[in-house]
Amino acid sequence: MVARPTERPHAKRCATTAKRREDDGARRGYLGSMNIPADHRTVSLSGRQCSFLGVAWLLIAVKCILVTWAIRQWDVPIHPLWIVGPTILFAGLATVLWATHRE
């Protein structure tokens, strides 16, 4: 039988890393409140862009309603969320990327 050590091998390394982080933070003087610079610009959309976004989401909603209706109407053996779920997910992702990553 293999003898097990009383201390886990990574415990000493974790303690050393934590101690080093405390020392670094105390030396810099902001251990309690981290001051990390970040760019938090707000994006304002023009009226035309808001209208485009509204029409796009209206079309997505109509598509989801039609897909749900068609699946139930013709007894397709899948749940409508298999189509509607990814549609909403990717449309939301595209909207967030489009609205936040423009120059």
N, C-alpha and C positions, 0 to 999 in steps of 0.2 A: 504494500500500500504506500502511496506517495504522501509524504508529509506536507501538509498545507501550511503556508506561512501565516503568522498571526496578523500581519499587516498586508493589505492589498498592495500590489506593486505600484499602482497608479495613485495611491493616496498621498504618498510623499510628493510626487510630481505636482498634484493638484494643490497641495498646501503651499508648495514653493511658488507656483504661479499666482495663487491668490495673494500671498504675501508681497510678491513683486508688484502686483497691481495696486495694492494698498500703498506701498512706498512711492510708486510713480504718481498716484493721485495726490498724496499728501505733499509731495514735493512741488507739484504744480499748483496746489492751493484750491482745487475745486473738487475734492473727493465727494462731498455731499451732493453737489449739483453739477452735472456734466454740461459743459458749454460746447456743443458740437455745432459748427456752422452748417446751415442747410439753406437751400434756395426754395423758398415757399412763395413763389409768384402765383397770384390768382389769375385765372384766365377769364377774360370777358368775351362773350360771344356776341356778334352783331345780330340784329333782328333777322337778317337773311339766314344766318347760320342756325339760329334757334328754330326758324321755320323749317329749314331743311331737316334738322334733327327731329322735329315734331312729326313731319310727314314720313320720315324713315321709320320711326317707332310706330306710327299708325299703320303703315304697311306691314310691319312685323306682327303687330297685334291681329290684323285681319288675316294674315297667313296662318297664324297659330289657331285662330278660331276656325278657319276653313279646314285645316288639317284635322283638328279634333272632330269636327262635324263629319268629314269624309271617312275617318277611321270608324266612327260609330255607325254611320249610314250603311257602309258596305261590309261591316263585320270583319275588318282586317284584324288578324290575330296578334296585334302588338298594342302596347299602351301608348296613348298619344304623347306622353311625356318623353318617349324615346326620340321624338321628332322636335317637340316644342322646347324641351329642356336645353339641348345644345344650341338651338336657335336663339333663345333668350340669353344664354351664357355668352356666346360669341358676339351677339349684338351689344350686350353690355360691355364686354371687353373692348370692342371696337369703338364704342362711344367714349369710354374712359380714355383710351389712347388718343383718339382724335381730339377730344376736348382739352387734354392736358399736355400734349406733346406737339404743339404748334409754335412756330416762331413768328 
